[in-house]
Amino acid sequence: MQKILQLLSRARALRLVLLAATVCAATTVTMAQGGGKPINLNATVSIEAAERPVAAILDEISKKTGVKIAYDPEDIRRLPAVSGDFRKAAISDVLDRCIAGSSFKYQIENNVVLVFDTTVKTRRFTVAGTVYDSNNTVLPGATVLLANGSGQGVSADEKGEFTFSFTTKTSPALLEVGFLGMETRQVAVTGSMKGLKVKLKEGGTQIEDVVVNGMFSRNKNTFTGSVTTVKGEDLVSISNTNLMTALSAVTPGMVVVQNNALGSNPNAIPEILIRGSNSIATSAEEKAYNNPLIILDGAEISMEELYDLDMYEIERIDVLKDAQAAIVYGDRAANGVIVIERQQVTDSKPRLSYNFVPELSVPDLSSINLTNAAQKLELERLAGLYETTDGSMDKTYAYKLQNVRRGVNTDWIRAPLRVPFSHTHSLSLSGRAQKIDYRASLRFSDKYGVMKGDNRRNYTLNFSVGYHSRDKLTLRYTANYSLTDSKESPYGTFSAYTKLNPYESPYDEYGNLVKAFYFDPEDPSTTSAGFQANPLYNATLSSFSTSRTQNLRNTVDAKWEITPDFYVSGQFNVDIESSQSDRYISPDDAQFLSKTEPSERGTYRLGTSKGFNYDGKLVLNYGRALDSQGSGFVVNAGTDIQHTNLTSSYVTAMGFLKDNLSDIKYALGYDPSSLPSGSETLLAKVGFFASGNIYFRNRYFADISYRTSGSSAYGSENRFAPMWSFGLGWNLHKEKFLDDVEWIDVMRLTWSWGYNGQTTGSPYQAITTYRYDNKNMYYTGVGTVPIRMGNPELKWQRVLKNNIGIDLTLFKERLVLSFDYFRNTTKDQLMSIPLPASTGAENITVNFGENQNTGYDFSVAAQIIRSRNWAWTSVINGSHVKDRIKRISNTLKNTSYQVDLDSPLMLRFREGGSQYDIYAVRSAGIDPATGQEIFIKKNGEYTFKYDTEDEVVVGNTQPKLQGTWLNTLRYKGWSLNFVFSYTFGGDTYNKTLWEKVENIDPRYNVDERAFTDRWKRPGDLSRYLAIRQTTQKYNSERFVERLNELWLSSATISYEFQAKFLKRLGFKRLAVGVGVTDLVRFSSVKYERGTSYPYSRTINLMIRPTF
């Protein structure tokens, strides 16, 4: 990508790099180093001149203001000496005085002021020299171009040497010397010369100045799209173990969805939302429809691949949020796009880098407060569990009471937990030899969760080799192989331990693990009330649940610079993937205690999938500067294709004779309720796009883009869908009326409007689909049953996005603010409609639905301290999203959905409402006299009777505001980063209160509040019903609470050793650090966190040597 940026600059299409220079006045040559702010000739300077030569005045201006001025020493001598007292005079006024009445003029060229004689005829210079890197190693293939020289330029040979003959109308003339991965450097020459030595530094175009979308790049200063750009180094400094958390911490509007059930499970892949959910999710699977598209080096990857990605390989990430930024991805862009670029080769010498991150995890049980043995037994007594007419439960109560009195108080929730040690290693080797560069990296990650026996192990191998010819052709081949093995804990789910009664011991009197617990020992059956398997016993069996995923991606990239203004780029990817999941439950597992037939004891579920996918793209890029004052245009046009072929199969076997006979071949037969099944997914896509950007004097700019996408997943009458976007922008800080406002560095307004598409549902949703069923066996064969009716008119689901943004940089970059207001409207939403039995099909997919997300996101960054040794930067990011359902089907209106199995809520969708609304019956609390709940009907009347018809919206889980507060403190080589995350204004339906305090089954362990805080006698002012009133479960407003949370999500401290010290040790770089996660949390709601898998607090180390 650095190469692309350099080519664009050479072609005068875009001045993507703001070049500050270091000008060394000499007789024949002046050099300028890139990297600074644009020149402001309205800045003031004070100079006393008494018959002083113009050259001396120009040199003093440069010394006092930092403005770089280049001139021809021979020509400048023709100007007369200048006298005058310039006090706080504008630089432009001093320059005008110096050249007054002469044929000289001045102009700004790439952040250097050139002073030259306009009457001088065209000159021809010949310059010869050598290009080196910072280690004095020659750079073969380095480019030497004449700035604004209509494409005049040469490349250095294999020795890094060049000879460049060119014509110029100005003296001095500016040469731009560049190399892939290096900062472009300017050289001002005033005549022919030999022996010029140009040294380039590593780096290149500043990441913040360029937007990369995976197809092409744009100058951020003249781009109307909404984009957040993050450096890879910044992500590592925030969190070196969790890429998603680190990225969301610095990206306004991006949220990693908290999964309270799965907690810190290392095998749980998080969900990501950018500016809310564009599709209504009616199941856990459909929630994935709202995940963003992820692009790695131009190729699409899965959320799981992002989860396992090596953070230390990342160069930059661009998060594309609005229609204009993501338009080139068409049907895949509605939920936003995360574009990731891995590091490129920047050093000519071979470099070996190693990263080692060890990590300790500590279970976080601070939110869990269960009853102890004595409390639990008393709660059971108060609930009347031992009250019988014949006294049959007296013996059971006496046995348990004896256990309590002899000190049995089992801490079940700690039994399956551990403090694991995880570690991640990454090794990379890179270098360059003449026209070829190479990079190889290897990563090994071994993560262990806090539940005993689980782990996630990932191996990744990446190899890349590039060829750069002198004819401006670049070819690159990249191979990436990844293998992930995951294993679930044999100890089962954590929720099983929270229900076990503390007065029960896991071992019997002989020291053997008990298989199961029966609330009434006189009724030892698996169907009896209160039956609980002992998960500690099950963990000793041969049961397992494992999976393996493999992926091999081959990528070929090509780029051909036909002229300095025009180049062609292309890419082709081939993906081969496979996965297998195995889940074996031993026949000795406690769940089979009631099964007497061997054929019904033990199960084995095997799932396999194989995929072969390919995609490609071709992009034409043309850009040109129209003048030297910052006017120009860029045009990009291209096409892309995508093909997916995925097959999968599933089989469940039953009947295992022994625990250790755990291979599927030992099964006695298939599960009759789940016969072998399989599926095949075929999907083809093609797209064509064009995008243009025009800018005038870097003040006014506009973008316009169009794309048409075709997919086999839609109806034959609507295979292709048009998508477009349009944007306008205004750099107010470039206007003359703000020239004197020195405290405004950047003031930019942008607006964009357009469509992105969204792919949801099955690839066969537009065609009639049948299922073979062995129940329909005939002498002619097996019959089929239609399961989905085709819809040839099925259209694409599209999202109309409107975005208004403002960017401010103030007080010499001390304060940086950005704010975006957006409105995203999903149109023609895909919905499944059930069909009457007379049609012979179960359902049909139609376009019937519209919903809207409105909100804003912002970022405020302040450099509180900025000195030679000290720096303190504080950044606050935040976002707000409010959704509204505008139109849905009657089926959706009349059906309740349980999206999260861990949640007691049944979601309801209503037009005009939100998909995050909480429906329950309003409540006036618990009647102190009777202990019954007082409900409020829709008409406002009070009643003791619960009626679902009285359910109304009583809350909304969407926060009013959520985001992060990031602080970075640096002192010399030390760096301290800590991130606080916050969420305010949302509501939650407290499952802990609903399930563990009130609507309890007293045969299982519960929250301590179920014993201490419930209504017991008349006159009690209590929030919860009496213990015995547990027969009916219902949704009450009492369980809805306002959720405000603030937590320290990550903190790291690191030290970067000084180069002089490292040089003696043979290191190029060495950094060490330590970090912690989720250390402190404050919440307005008391609830259990990590119900199926506990959360954890982690501490990690970091060691990063580079040789």
Sequence and secondary structure as in RCSB ss.txt:
>XXXX:A:sequence
MQKILQLLSRARALRLVLLAATVCAATTVTMAQGGGKPINLNATVSIEAAERPVAAILDEISKKTGVKIAYDPED
IRRLPAVSGDFRKAAISDVLDRCIAGSSFKYQIENNVVLVFDTTVKTRRFTVAGTVYDSNNTVLPGATVLLANGS
GQGVSADEKGEFTFSFTTKTSPALLEVGFLGMETRQVAVTGSMKGLKVKLKEGGTQIEDVVVNGMFSRNKNTFTG
SVTTVKGEDLVSISNTNLMTALSAVTPGMVVVQNNALGSNPNAIPEILIRGSNSIATSAEEKAYNNPLIILDGAE
ISMEELYDLDMYEIERIDVLKDAQAAIVYGDRAANGVIVIERQQVTDSKPRLSYNFVPELSVPDLSSINLTNAAQ
KLELERLAGLYETTDGSMDKTYAYKLQNVRRGVNTDWIRAPLRVPFSHTHSLSLSGRAQKIDYRASLRFSDKYGV
MKGDNRRNYTLNFSVGYHSRDKLTLRYTANYSLTDSKESPYGTFSAYTKLNPYESPYDEYGNLVKAFYFDPEDPS
TTSAGFQANPLYNATLSSFSTSRTQNLRNTVDAKWEITPDFYVSGQFNVDIESSQSDRYISPDDAQFLSKTEPSE
RGTYRLGTSKGFNYDGKLVLNYGRALDSQGSGFVVNAGTDIQHTNLTSSYVTAMGFLKDNLSDIKYALGYDPSSL
PSGSETLLAKVGFFASGNIYFRNRYFADISYRTSGSSAYGSENRFAPMWSFGLGWNLHKEKFLDDVEWIDVMRLT
WSWGYNGQTTGSPYQAITTYRYDNKNMYYTGVGTVPIRMGNPELKWQRVLKNNIGIDLTLFKERLVLSFDYFRNT
TKDQLMSIPLPASTGAENITVNFGENQNTGYDFSVAAQIIRSRNWAWTSVINGSHVKDRIKRISNTLKNTSYQVD
LDSPLMLRFREGGSQYDIYAVRSAGIDPATGQEIFIKKNGEYTFKYDTEDEVVVGNTQPKLQGTWLNTLRYKGWS
LNFVFSYTFGGDTYNKTLWEKVENIDPRYNVDERAFTDRWKRPGDLSRYLAIRQTTQKYNSERFVERLNELWLSS
ATISYEFQAKFLKRLGFKRLAVGVGVTDLVRFSSVKYERGTSYPYSRTINLMIRPTF
>XXXX:A:secstr
 HHHHHHHHHTTS   S         SSEEEE        TTSEEEEEEEEE HHHHHHHHHHHH   EEE HHH
HTTS  EEEEEEEEEHHHHHHHHHTTSSEEEEEETTEEEEEETTS  EEEEEEEEEE TTS B TT EEEETTST
T EEE  TTSEEEEEEEESSSSEEEEEE TTB  EEEEESS EEEEEEE  B  S GGGEEE SS EEEGGG  S
 EEEEEHHHHHHH SS HHHHHHHHSTTEEEE  TTTTT TT   EEEESS SS  SSTGGGGGGS EEEETTEE
E HHHHHT  GGGEEEEEEE SHHHHGGGGGG TT EEEEEE     SS EEEEEEEEEEEEEE TT  B  HHH
HHHHHHHTTTT  SS TTHHHHHHHHHHHHTT    GGGTTB   EEEEEEEEEEEEETTEEEEEEEEEEEE  S
BTT EEEEEEEEEEEEEE TTSEEEEEEEEEEEEEEE  TT  HHHHHHS TTS SB TTS B SEE SSTTS  
TTSTT EE HHHHTTSS EEEEEEEEEEEEEEEEEEEETTEEEEEEEEEEEEEEEEEEEE TTSGGGTT  SGGG
S EEEEEEEEEEEEEEEEEEEEEEE STTS EEEEEEEEEEEEEEEEEEEEEEE  SSTT  SGGG  EE TTS 
 EEEEEEEEEEEEEEEEEEEETTTEEEEEEEEEEEETTS TT SEEEEEEEEEEEEGGGSGGGTT TTEEEEEEE
EEEEEEEE  S TTTTS EEEEEEEEEETTEEEEEEEEE  TT   EEEEEEEEEEEEEETTTTEEEEEEEEEEE
EES EEEEE  GGGS SEEEEE  EEEEEEEEEEEEEEEEESSSEEEEEEEEEEEEEEEEEE  HHHHT  B   
TT    B   TTS TTEEEEEEEEEE TTT  EEEE TTS EES   GGGEEEEEE S SEEEEEEEEEEETTEE
EEEEEEEEEEEEEE HIIIIIIIS  TTS  BTHHHHSB  STT   SB  TT  S    BGGGEEEEEEEEEEE
EEEEEE  HHHHHHHT SEEEEEEEEES  EEESS   S SSS EEEEEEEEEEEE 
